[in-house]
């Protein structure tokens, strides 16, 4: 019994005791002490919960038309009602429900496009930094070419050729973000390459792939996590822009950027149709930027600008 | 120094070649007959055949690319599908509008951003500092097209202070010389026209300047904070100079060096970001033209517009790098 307690307390000590615990928990503690990061994390959690439980918490089906409820004003207006808290659009669809389902689209899109950028960028960056020489030159010149296009322009062009739609928008945004990840990983790998543990790993006979992914890679994670958080926000913003132009999500899918485009034609009659999706985008992107900034301060003070 | 500049210019050549390869291969990998894509569905057999000949479609891909490159170097960008106008002519009519908008947005964002950054740095951890840094985080998180629409709703539709869209009012008579309307109005001493052009510029430029403004403010703040910690600033204080003089004369000169790069890079990004802003405000520049081309699947417009914007972006970045080397002598040592 007493042995069990001491075991448990030692486990607890491994998390809380600053002298014996794994450095990972130091970082977590630092992160939670950072007010910026915590605020960002709270905002993101709200959006993530909304996205996860969308069918449970949204009052109506986001695509349910209602001829009798067209362009209802938000609840606090004289003509508004609590039935539709944020009013309805021109097809009588509940704005709040559409916004909640919109969180699903935006977060999925962020995960997929950042995932593409992260995966391709990590591999290219690691190869580039580890092997140096011609593979490095080739990969980095390729990245320069992608960076030679202003950000959203390349996404627009890629979608213009692949055809509009959410899937192609995610691919396009993923591609344009590859160079950012590749450059960061390359720089970290170049730095880590010189360290003793890499030499030690080679001395015990580890292969190149093992050295890159099992030894070096975990030590490069801090800047990548920061970039992933900032990239997530940027991806949501770019996707909203693409959808606003009609190149991303297609109707009737409730995507925030597409909702703004739809509300644009009734800007004078119904300001709320256009206003609320914009606020949703702003808050979600702000959440990821706050978290990214906080993470940078907590995990990697070198990156602070 | 000269060596650095020459090396920097040489790096641009493969990048620009890469850009042309990307633009060329986009059309090549798009399903369908490139000749038909470029001429539109309504083209007759004869025109299609001569277009195939012109593009060299029967020859191997690298020969086709060579022909493409040759045309690009001669600035022959073909004709648009919809207007049957020379692409180069349409570009020359619209490019000044985009440059004008981007320049004004850049002036707004640098002046405001640098001022905010300096005040934040001198009053670090004050309410002003927290407020402006939170403001700049909100700024970089802003969907600019939405902000533009909000400006439109508030300042032109509700308050009626500014015109809603376009470059100039229908009733305004302005002789166009350079296609930069503000410049044209000044040249012609047409003060009514100048006012009208500036009023039309205000909202799109303000919307477009949001993100660069936020970035410049953050950059100025951190750079100034670093400079203000230096020994020579302590010396200046010890000499008894006034704080204003220290900040504006001693610190700013070094503090602004990294800001110059950021401002320059933003200019290139503004050119791309203008696509959304120009579409919102019906601003007749390259961005809106390119977007209309995408909607109408006018591949000649897409090719020409992309090539122009990407080349401008690369050249602006080159100029920024060279300028940076000129104002910061430390870089040439590397």
Interface residues (C-beta under 8 A of the other chain):
Chain A: X141 X142 X144 X145 X148 X149 X150 X151 X152 X153 X156 X157 X158 X159 X160 X161 X233 X237 X240 X241 X244 X245 X246 X247 X257 X260 X264 X267 X268 X271 X274 X275 X277 X278 X281 X282 X285 X286 X289 X290 X293 X304 X305
Chain B: X14 X15 X16 X18 X19 X21 X22 X26 X27 X29 X30 X137 X138 X140 X141 X142 X143 X144 X145 X146 X147 X149 X150 X152 X153 X157 X218 X219 X222 X268 X269 X271 X272 X273 X275 X276 X279 X290 X291 X294 X295 X297 X302 X306 X309 X310 X313 X314
